Amino acid sequence: MLIHELNHVKWDVIGLAETHWSGVAELTYKDYKIFSSGKLTEHRSRVALLLTKTAQRSLLSYRPVNGRIISIRLKTMIGAVTIIQVYAPITDATDIEADEFYDQLVTTRS
């Protein structure tokens, strides 16, 4: 259903949260590439990035950090760009969980 809807927009990269896919994966569906990151045991709090063929040709690297953070690096006409997809902890998360998330996010940006 998502791929069908993407045919109506002109975006080359789409970030997804709560994908429910387990583990780290690199999938191909039709002309799209999907990079996902998550825990092996839980089917929640996972993130993914979906790329069109155009974005795939520009892909320099991808980095699955954990179930809440994934990043890709793309080559553009003006230099490289990093796109980070996150699924931040919600308000019922402990302070420790939130602090760990933000520490990992800062490390991912660096």
Secondary structure, 3 states (H helix, E strand, C coil): CHHHHHCCCCCCEEEEECCCCCCCEEEEECCEEEEEECCCCCCCCCEEEEECHHHHHHEEEEEEEECCEEEEEEEECCEEEEEEEECCCCCCCCHHHHHHHHHHHHHHHC
